[in-house]
Amino acid sequence: SGYILRLGILELQFLKEVPPKVAINEAVELGKIFGGETCGKFVNGVLGTLYRKIYPEEAAAEEPEKTSEEKPEAKSEPPAKGNAQS
């Protein structure tokens, strides 16, 4: 998987004529063929992270916005004990 990652990194960073998504997909497919399913997932994770660092604007535009159901809610603090009036 090391050589596959190197190839993907080379394409992402230096070969601007290759679209980033194509470079990632090619490397993932090579990983699946020569290293198995887990290798493909590993290559996808590494190159996906690199893609988000090299092209943050494009990556942010592709990320779906979280709905209110997906956003973590702020937890309210329980009432303080001791000074409760009865």
N, C-alpha and C positions, 0 to 999 in steps of 0.2 A: 504493500500500500504506500510505501515511502516514495517510490518513483511515480506512482499515480498522483499523489499529492503534489509532488514537484511539478509535474506536467500541468496540473490544474492551476497551481499558483503562478506558474510562468504565464499561462494564458490570461489569467485574471489581471495580473499586474502589468504585463509588458506587451501583450498582443492585443492592441486596442481594436483590431479589425474583427476579433472574435467576440461576439456578444457574451457578457458575463454568464447569463443563464445557460448558454450553449456550452461554455467551458465547464461549468459545474456539472451539467447533465452528462457530458461526455466522460468526465472523470468518475462520476458515480457509476455509470454503466460499465466502465473498465474495472472499477472496484468490484462490482457484482460478478463480472465474468472471471476475473483472475484471483479474487480474494474472498468471494462469498458475500452473502447478504449483509452480514455485519460490517464488512469492509466498506460496502457501498454506503451504509448509513454513517459510518465514521467519516468517510471522505465528504459526504454531504454536509455533515455538521461542521467540519473544519473549514471547508471552502465557503459555506454559507456565512459563517462568522467573519471570515476574511472579506467576503463581499460586502457585508454590512459596514465594515470598517473603511473599505476603500471607496464605496459608493453610498454614503449615508443618506443622501437626499433620495436616490432611487429606491433604496431599501425601505425608507420611511414611507414613501408614496405607495409602495406595494403592500405594506402591512395594513390589514383591515383594522378599522377603529373598533375598540372594545365597546360592547353595549353596556348599558347600566347593570345588566345581570352579570357580566363578566368582571366588572370593576370591583375590587375589594371595597367593602363598606368600612367606614370609620367606626371603630368600636367605641361605644360610649362607656365612660367610666362609671363604676357603681357609686352610689351616694356614700359620702364619708360617714364613718361610724363615730359615735361619741357625742356629737352635738345635736342629736335628733330631739326635737321638741315634741312632747306628747300632749 
